[in-house]
């Protein structure tokens, strides 16, 4: 009898072990057969196929490959005449890794124009009504932000031969900072000699003053060209909390599956069993309720986050998660931009 019970015990242990093995290696362990509530069946994913009697959704930009120098491949910044400029990394190969494409959006949300900026040897800087192209050898500019004109105007250069005295250079820079409409600086090194370039707008022309320096010099932020640019949105910004202007109305569980969190930094990651499904959200655009759906979503709540919901997407069972941030920029002029991922951008407007 003891042998019989021993045999039964061993069989149960082996059976349990086998069951646990297959359980832990199954990618999908449960499915929800409860139908979705009727009020959510009309919610749509935000893409170029979104159809609404109230809103127009327009695909605006897709970035194929983002450059390592720009972790936010799509950026939006303010420009003249209450316009917005969309800045997209244009990299598709090594030859274009520093190029950019810009879209000009007016205050009604209309795309007015676009311009492709080929880096080559010059870097484009948005300064008020102008794009000023700088390089170690000089620069040029156009007035595309203001009027769409891409005519190339050469920057007038001063003291290129280093013939001015330090006193004269210092006095000129002081005057530029006191009266110039725009001015910015950049430093560079050429054959171990450091130079300061001071670009300034005076007498309705962009000009450049050269200054040889005694050694290394780093231009402070308050003198750089970037101070003229105010970014209001950057795609790919991650956050474990849902944006305050977006509400998660309901999460519909579809299948319970195994997926992974990849930590990075040599720590590998860890697996999780959790429900994946559809998330139903709402935000407000131009004072009107805008509803949308996100597929392949998982929702996690952890003690360290105060049990607030964190959102991830999982493409398929057994794959790694992507942190999901339903990121909108709501213009005060009544239209919005939406980025479901770092490399996509949509424009949403109320139908006229």
C-alpha positions in Angstrom: 0.0 0.0 0.0 2.8 2.4 0.9 4.4 1.8 -2.5 1.1 2.6 -4.2 0.7 5.9 -2.3 4.3 6.7 -3.0 3.8 6.0 -6.7 0.6 8.2 -6.7 2.6 11.0 -4.9 5.4 10.8 -7.4 3.0 10.9 -10.3 1.2 14.0 -8.8 4.5 15.8 -8.2 5.6 15.0 -11.8 2.2 16.0 -13.1 2.3 19.3 -11.2 5.8 20.0 -12.4 4.9 19.3 -16.0 1.7 21.5 -15.6 3.8 24.4 -14.2 6.4 24.0 -16.9 3.8 24.3 -19.7 1.9 27.0 -17.8 5.1 29.1 -17.4 6.0 28.6 -21.1 2.5 29.3 -22.6 2.3 32.8 -24.1 -1.5 33.2 -23.7 -3.1 31.6 -20.7 -6.6 33.0 -20.7 -9.1 34.9 -22.9 -12.0 37.1 -22.1 -15.3 36.0 -23.6 -17.4 38.9 -22.2 -18.4 41.2 -25.0 -17.4 44.9 -25.0 -19.9 47.3 -23.6 -21.9 48.9 -26.4 -21.0 52.5 -25.6 -17.3 51.8 -26.5 -17.9 50.1 -29.8 -17.8 53.4 -31.7 -14.4 54.5 -30.3 -11.7 54.5 -33.1 -7.9 54.3 -33.2 -6.3 57.7 -34.1 -4.9 57.4 -37.6 -5.6 58.6 -41.1 -8.7 56.4 -41.2 -10.4 58.0 -38.2 -13.9 59.1 -39.3 -16.0 61.6 -37.4 -18.7 64.1 -38.1 -17.1 66.5 -35.7 -13.3 66.1 -36.2 -10.8 65.9 -39.0 -7.8 63.7 -38.4 -4.9 64.2 -40.8 -1.6 62.3 -41.0 1.1 64.8 -40.9 4.6 63.3 -40.4 6.4 60.0 -40.1 10.0 59.7 -39.1 11.7 56.6 -40.5 14.9 56.6 -38.5 15.7 59.0 -35.7 19.3 60.2 -35.2 21.2 59.4 -32.1 21.7 63.2 -31.6 18.0 63.8 -31.4 16.0 61.5 -29.0 12.8 63.4 -29.9 12.6 62.9 -33.7 9.5 65.2 -34.0 9.4 68.6 -32.3 7.0 71.6 -32.5 8.1 75.1 -31.7 6.5 78.6 -31.9 7.3 80.9 -34.7 6.3 84.4 -36.1 2.7 85.4 -36.9 1.3 83.0 -34.3 2.5 80.1 -36.4 4.0 76.8 -35.3 6.9 75.0 -37.0 7.1 71.2 -37.0 10.7 69.9 -37.0 11.2 66.3 -38.1 14.5 64.4 -38.2 14.8 63.4 -41.9 17.5 60.7 -41.5 17.0 57.7 -43.8 20.7 56.8 -44.2 24.2 58.0 -43.2 24.2 60.8 -45.8 21.0 62.4 -44.4 21.5 61.8 -40.7 21.7 65.6 -39.9 19.0 66.7 -42.3 15.6 68.1 -41.2 12.2 68.7 -42.7 10.1 71.6 -41.4 6.4 72.2 -41.8 4.8 75.6 -41.2 1.3 75.6 -39.5 -0.8 78.7 -39.4 -3.1 79.6 -36.5 -6.1 77.8 -38.1 -4.1 74.5 -38.2 -3.5 74.7 -42.0 -0.2 73.4 -43.3 1.1 76.4 -45.3 4.5 75.2 -46.5 7.4 72.9 -45.9 11.2 73.1 -46.3 13.9 70.4 -46.4 17.1 71.6 -44.8 20.1 69.7 -46.1 22.8 70.0 -43.4 25.8 69.6 -45.7 28.2 72.0 -44.0 25.7 74.5 -42.5 23.3 74.2 -39.6 19.9 75.9 -39.8 18.8 78.1 -36.8 15.3 79.5 -36.5 15.7 83.1 -35.4 12.5 85.1 -35.5 11.5 85.7 -39.1 14.6 84.0 -40.4 16.5 80.7 -40.8 20.2 81.6 -40.3 22.6 78.9 -41.6 25.8 78.8 -39.7 29.1 77.0 -40.4 32.8 77.2 -39.5 33.4 79.2 -42.7 30.5 81.7 -42.6 26.8 81.7 -43.1 23.7 82.8 -45.1 20.0 83.3 -44.3 16.5 83.4 -45.7 13.1 84.6 -44.6 11.1 81.4 -45.0 9.4 81.5 -41.5 7.9 84.9 -42.4 7.0 84.8 -46.0 8.1 81.4 -47.5 10.9 83.0 -49.4 13.9 80.6 -49.7 16.2 83.1 -51.5 19.7 82.7 -50.2 21.2 85.9 -48.7 24.9 85.9 -47.7 25.8 87.0 -44.2 28.1 90.1 -44.2 31.4 89.3 -42.4 33.6 91.6 -40.3 37.1 91.0 -39.0 37.6 87.8 -40.9 41.3 88.6 -41.2 41.6 89.4 -37.4 42.7 92.9 -38.2 40.6 94.6 -35.5 41.9 95.3 -32.1 40.4 93.5 -29.1 39.1 96.9 -27.9 37.2 97.4 -31.1 35.8 93.9 -31.2 34.7 94.2 -27.5 33.0 97.6 -28.2 31.2 96.3 -31.3 29.9 93.2 -29.4 28.7 95.5 -26.6 26.8 97.7 -29.1 25.3 94.6 -30.8 23.9 93.3 -27.5 22.6 96.8 -26.6 20.8 97.6 -29.8 20.6 94.6 -32.0 17.2 93.0 -32.7 18.8 89.5 -32.8 22.2 88.2 -31.9 23.8 84.9 -31.0 27.2 83.4 -30.8 28.9 80.1 -31.5 32.5 79.0 -30.9 34.7 76.9 -33.1 38.3 75.6 -33.4 40.4 75.6 -36.5 44.0 74.3 -36.5 44.1 74.5 -32.7 43.0 78.2 -32.8 39.6 79.1 -31.1 37.2 81.6 -32.6 34.0 83.3 -31.6 31.4 84.0 -34.2 28.8 86.6 -33.3 25.9 86.7 -35.6 23.6 89.8 -35.5 20.8 91.5 -37.3 21.4 95.2 -38.0 20.4 97.6 -40.8 18.0 94.9 -42.1 20.8 92.5 -42.8 22.4 89.6 -41.0 26.0 90.1 -40.2 28.9 88.2 -38.6 31.7 89.4 -36.4 34.8 87.2 -36.0 37.0 87.2 -32.9 40.1 85.1 -32.3 40.2 83.8 -28.8 43.2 82.9 -26.5 41.9 79.4 -25.9 38.8 77.1 -25.5 35.5 78.9 -25.0 32.0 77.5 -24.5 29.1 79.7 -25.5 26.6 80.0 -22.6 23.0 79.2 -23.2 21.9 82.8 -22.9 24.1 83.7 -25.9 23.3 80.6 -28.1 20.8 80.6 -31.0 18.6 78.0 -29.2 17.3 80.7 -26.8 15.1 82.0 -29.7 13.4 78.7 -30.1 10.6 77.6 -27.7 9.6 74.0 -28.1 6.1 73.3 -27.0 6.0 69.5 -27.9 8.4 66.7 -28.4 7.4 63.2 -29.5 8.7 60.2 -27.7 8.8 61.9 -24.2 8.2 59.0 -21.8 6.2 59.2 -18.6 4.8 56.4 -16.4 1.7 58.5 -15.7 -1.2 59.3 -18.0 -1.1 63.0 -19.1 -3.4 65.2 -17.1 -5.4 66.2 -20.2 -6.3 62.6 -21.1 -8.7 60.3 -19.2 -8.6 56.5 -19.4 -12.4 55.7 -19.4 -12.2 52.0 -19.6 -9.8 49.1 -20.2 -11.3 46.1 -21.9 -9.3 42.9 -21.2 -8.9 40.6 -24.2 -6.2 38.0 -23.5 -4.0 37.3 -20.5 -0.4 36.8 -21.8 3.2 36.6 -21.1 5.3 39.6 -22.0 8.6 41.2 -21.0 9.9 44.4 -19.6 13.4 45.2 -20.9 15.3 47.2 -18.3 18.6 47.8 -20.1 21.9 48.7 -18.6 23.0 45.0 -18.5 20.1 44.0 -16.2 18.3 42.1 -18.9 14.6 42.3 -17.9 11.8 40.2 -16.5 8.6 38.6 -17.6 5.0 39.3 -16.6 1.6 37.7 -17.0 -1.0 40.3 -17.4 -4.1 41.2 -19.5 -3.7 42.9 -22.9 -6.7 44.6 -24.5 -8.1 47.9 -25.7 -8.0 51.2 -23.8 -10.7 53.8 -24.3 -9.8 57.4 -23.7 -11.0 60.9 -24.0 -9.5 64.4 -24.2 -10.8 67.8 -25.1 -10.1 69.6 -28.5 -11.5 73.1 -29.1 -13.9 72.6 -26.2 -15.3 69.4 -27.7 -15.0 65.9 -26.3 -12.6 63.7 -28.4 -12.8 60.0 -27.9 -10.3 57.4 -29.1 -9.2 53.8 -28.7 -5.7 52.3 -28.3 -5.3 48.6 -29.1 -2.7 46.1 -27.8 -2.6 47.9 -24.5 -1.6 46.7 -21.0 -2.2 48.6 -17.8 0.0 48.1 -14.8 -0.3 49.5 -11.2 2.6 49.4 -8.8 3.1 50.4 -5.2 6.1 52.6 -6.0 3.8 54.7 -8.3 1.0 55.0 -5.8 -0.9 52.4 -7.8 -1.6 54.9 -10.6 -2.0 53.2 -14.0 1.0 53.0 -16.2 0.4 52.2 -19.9 2.4 49.9 -22.2 1.8 48.4 -25.6 2.7 44.8 -26.5 2.7 43.9 -30.2 2.4 40.2 -29.6 2.5 37.6 -26.8 6.1 37.0 -25.6 7.4 40.3 -26.9 8.8 43.2 -25.0 6.7 46.2 -24.0 6.9 49.8 -25.2 5.9 52.5 -22.7 2.9 54.2 -24.1 2.2 57.9 -23.7 -1.0 59.3 -25.3 0.7 62.6 -26.0 -1.3 65.6 -27.2 -0.4 69.2 -27.8 -3.5 71.4 -27.7 -3.0 74.7 -29.5 -4.8 77.7 -27.9 -6.1 78.4 -31.4 -8.3 75.3 -31.3 -6.5 72.4 -33.0 -4.3 69.6 -31.6 -1.4 67.4 -32.5 -1.3 63.8 -31.4 1.7 61.5 -31.3 1.0 57.8 -30.6 4.7 57.0 -30.9 7.9 58.8 -31.2 7.9 58.6 -35.0 4.3 59.5 -35.9 2.4 62.8 -35.8 -1.3 63.6 -36.5 -3.2 66.9 -36.7 -6.7 67.0 -35.3 -9.1 69.9 -36.1 -12.8 70.5 -35.6 -14.7 70.3 -38.9 -15.7 73.6 -40.3 
